[in-house]
Amino acid sequence: MKNAEFEIYKPRSILFNELFMVENWAVKIYQITNKTKFTSSNIYKNVIHHLPAWLKQLENSRLPIYKHAFLIVHEAREGIWILLNWWTGGEMIETKVFFSNFENPAVITNSPYNTNSLLCVWELEVFAHERISWIENVLKKAETPDFIGYSNDVLNKHQNA
């Protein structure tokens, strides 16, 4: 078995960028970068362009959906990882992983690893925040969920790369 390739952990900037509203969906959009500043605005614009169609496809789910999601656009070593995460089944998250490389930013593909469950330690910080926010704003208030409170509760972690 090949040894895993490790890099020394360094915190990365995790920034809430915008609340994207489309077709009754509320999507919190985060940017993560391994650089001093997020530099892949062309890929980000392409992601936003595709987002309405991706959300429309999610509505075919067999599980209940609440039209509340968070999207992570992660500028990493090998390219841009795009994780679309939506709440379903009360307390569960489904994730769809996409990828775009720096050489051809106009092209967004499914994860090159053929998985929808690939998460890294920096992305897990966003998941941890969103988990707590969902519990506090929705599950603890199950009789009258505070979806506005959930949408307004965002994570920002500025780091020097």
Secondary structure as UniProt FT lines:
FT   STRAND          13..22
FT   TURN            23..24
FT   STRAND          25..33
FT   HELIX           41..58
FT   TURN            59..60
FT   STRAND          65..75
FT   STRAND          80..88
FT   TURN            89..91
FT   STRAND          92..100
FT   TURN            105..106
FT   STRAND          109..110
FT   TURN            112..113
FT   HELIX           121..134
FT   HELIX           135..139
FT   TURN            140..143
FT   HELIX           147..152
//
